[in-house]
Amino acid sequence: MTAIIDRYTDASDTLGRSADLLTPTLARLAFAAVLLVYYWNSAVLKIDGSIFTPSAGAFGQIFPAAAEAALYDVTQMSFFQRLVIFAGTVAEFVLPALILVGLLTRLAAVGMIGFVWVQTLVDVTGHNVALGSLFDPSQDLIDQRVLWTFLLAVLVLRGAGPLSLDRLIFRR
């Protein structure tokens, strides 16, 4: 019996050491597989020719009530609305790209967590999407966003992993 327990302990120790290296790399891979294209496609929909020219879709996506009141006329946007749309668009391009290559990963993941919850707030207050509650299969928004946050929290806590620009640049 002692031999079985020793083998289990050895296997657990080996797995633990491997997990330290593997977990952040797999978290970045999962982010790339699940969220990277989602956010880049969303960013592309927010521009109309250049990153400095917000689309009517961006206006409606981020400020739905104001966009509807202005009949989606982007010339009616305030400076603040333009600034928010610009910042959100840049964030949707830059933060996922940083996570993808593993550069400033912890900072980018914190930024993405903030972005996810601002997005959730806009979905709930602006688009009347039901937030639902945890463990409720009929309303999955909160479950989805908690899962995304957890994935990003792994990167905040563990960093980018061995296959990253962070490791290459900031090697200690």
Rosetta blueprint (number, residue, H / E / L):
1 M L
2 T H
3 A H
4 I H
5 I H
6 D H
7 R H
8 Y H
9 T H
10 D H
11 A H
12 S H
13 D H
14 T H
15 L H
16 G H
17 R H
18 S H
19 A H
20 D H
21 L H
22 L H
23 T H
24 P H
25 T H
26 L H
27 A H
28 R H
29 L H
30 A H
31 F H
32 A H
33 A H
34 V H
35 L H
36 L H
37 V H
38 Y H
39 Y H
40 W H
41 N H
42 S H
43 A H
44 V H
45 L H
46 K L
47 I E
48 D L
49 G L
50 S L
51 I L
52 F L
53 T L
54 P E
55 S L
56 A H
57 G H
58 A H
59 F H
60 G H
61 Q H
62 I H
63 F L
64 P H
65 A H
66 A H
67 A H
68 E H
69 A H
70 A L
71 L L
72 Y L
73 D L
74 V H
75 T H
76 Q H
77 M L
78 S L
79 F H
80 F H
81 Q H
82 R H
83 L H
84 V H
85 I H
86 F H
87 A H
88 G H
89 T H
90 V H
91 A H
92 E H
93 F H
94 V H
95 L H
96 P H
97 A H
98 L H
99 I H
100 L H
101 V H
102 G L
103 L L
104 L L
105 T H
106 R H
107 L H
108 A H
109 A H
110 V H
111 G H
112 M H
113 I H
114 G H
115 F H
116 V H
117 W H
118 V H
119 Q H
120 T H
121 L H
122 V H
123 D H
124 V H
125 T H
126 G H
127 H L
128 N L
129 V L
130 A L
131 L L
132 G L
133 S L
134 L L
135 F L
136 D L
137 P L
138 S L
139 Q L
140 D L
141 L H
142 I H
143 D H
144 Q H
145 R H
146 V H
147 L H
148 W H
149 T H
150 F H
151 L H
152 L H
153 A H
154 V H
155 L H
156 V H
157 L H
158 R H
159 G L
160 A L
161 G L
162 P L
163 L L
164 S L
165 L H
166 D H
167 R H
168 L H
169 I H
170 F L
171 R L
172 R L
